Amino acid sequence: VRVCREKTTGQVYAMKKLKKAEMLRRGQVEHVRAERNLLAEVDSNYIVKLYCSFQDDDHLYLVMEYLPGGDMMTLLMRKDTLTEEEAK
């Protein structure tokens, strides 16, 4: 996931770049499709917003709301458990 900025507005986004060949090799095509569809349909303060998705010959790109501080999976791998305050 990379931080990117829209040139005309200056709006900051997080862009997830996924290799199509890697998704196929790992059997994750349906998983990624489900993730994209879920993010596109859900409107919640607790789930990152997906603004758009696009693809080229080699990659799928998901342009999402930028939330500083990293992702939940990395945090849980580092800390194992969260306090109630951290979870909020």
N, C-alpha and C positions, 0 to 999 in steps of 0.2 A: 504494500500500500504506500502510495506517494502523496505528498501534499502538492496540490497544484492551484494555480490562480487563473481565473478567467481574465483575459487581457483587457477587455473593454470596461468591465465593471469592477475588477479587482477582487471579486468574490473568491474566497478560499474554499477548496473542496478536497476531499480525500479520493484518490483514484486507485482502485484495485485493478491490477493488470494480471490476467490469468492466461497461461499458455494453453492453447487448445490441445496440442499434442499431449501435454502432461495430463490434462483432464481426461482425455481418452485413455491414456495408458493406465491411469489409476481408477478408471471406471467411475469418474465423478461428474459426468455430464449432467445426469438427472439431478444430482445434489446441487450443482451450481445453478441449473435452471430453476430449481425450486427456491433457492436462496434469492435469486434475482426477482422472481415472481412475488415472493413474500414481501421483500423490501419495497417493491413497486406498489403493492396494494395496501400495506399497513400504514396507518397514520397514528403514531404513538410517540409520546415523549420519551419512551424507554427503548425504542428501536431506532437505529440510525436511518435517516431518510435517504432514499435512492433518487437522485435527480434525473439520471439518464444512464443508458447502457448502449454500447456500440461495439463493433468488432472490425478487425481487419483479417487478412489471411491467416495470421498466426496467433492472434490474441483476442480475448474478450476483455472489455473495459467496463467497470462499474464506477460511475461518478456519484459519490455519496457526500453527505453532510460531514464536514470536518469537525471532529471532536478531539481536542487536545488531550493528551494523557495516555494514549495507547489503547490497545484492545483488551477486552476482558480475559480472553484466553491467556495472553501473555502475563497479565497480572496474576491470574490464578496459578499459573505454572511457577511463578516466582514466590508467591506468598502461601499457596496451598489453601488457606482459608482467609476470609475477610472478617473484620469486626463489623458490628452492626453499622457503625458510622461510615466505614469504608464502603459498605454495600450501598448506602444511600447515595 
